[in-house]
Amino acid sequence: MSASSDPQAAYYPIRVVSNETGVNAITLRAWERRYGLITPKRTAKGHRLYTEVDIQLIRKVVSLLQRGIPISQAKAMLEDGAPEPEVSVNTAQPSQWSQYRARLADAIQNFDDTEIARVMDEVTSFFPVDIALRFLLLPLHQQLREQITEPLGASRLQFFAGFLQGRLSLRLSESTDSEVEATLVLANTVYSDDLELLLIGILLKQFGIRVIRLAGLTTPQELSELIRTQNLQGAVVGVADTPEGNQLQSLRTLAAETGQLIFCTGQNPTQASPLRERGLVPLNRDAQQDALTVKDVLAGLNE
């Protein structure tokens, strides 16, 4: 699959294509090297240039991957000119994701961080991080949560969560050519697992939203000072399952003092109304949907 030979075609550098498709530059290069999925033109200095046709092709690939179709099959389908099938994840050769999940599950069972790292390197080389999260990492994490009462179940969950935090934290510090739409702080106001906030942060970065992640426990007062001095556009805050009155009041004060958006996650669904009544924005504890909610709310303010 090669770029258009039309001399009048517009060409786009890899950073623009990454912004347009949501597929990072590392993954685009891997698709090119391993699968020959796209063959972009090159400048005299070797920089990749893509056409609008290439961009549409990448979007089709992402659409197929989101349906659970392995990239090798997606390439064959597109080369054959087959239309995008109306299929479910369960009927679209899910063996690739099942194999990854089985390898990770076995490594976690044996507390083998070397094998986990090997699988993670392979997956993140060929799939956008949001797709890897959706089809592999989040389902596996949920499975481990459901097995927490089994012998060593809690230890295995903590082991995997710790690995994910260490590995995915690096994603937040990777350089990007994306234009920064807004900057938010991620912080917990209760002693809780930071993984949920980290996953939201990773997905927000795909949308061009920069995040400052604070580990451990942070008070609303500290957040208020940080938002004010760094001119941030708001915060995504981890709260208790059922926030007490004093915490709700502190968060209400935080929103009022900063005049910025304060998104809350970690609470149970019954707490949505009390949070809204205090000028806060409740999220749903679904990392992908929560990241989209944050993006859409921020976009609405900038329209």
ABEGO torsion letter per residue (X at the ends): XBBBABAABBBBBAAAAAAAAGBBAAAAAAAAAAAGABBBBBBAAGBBBBBAAAAAAAAAAAAAAAAGBBAAAAAAAAAAGBBBBBBBAAABGAAAAAAAAAAAAAAAAAGBAAAAAAAAAAAAAABBAAAAAAAAAAAAAAAAAAAAABBGAAAAAAAAAAAAAAAAAAAAABBBABBBABBBBBBBABBBBAAAAAAAAAAAAAAGBBBBBBBEBBBAAAAAAAAAAAGBAEBBBBBBABBBAAAAAAAAAAAAAAGBBBBBBGBBAAAAAAAAAAGBBBBAGBAAAAAAAAAAAAAAAAX
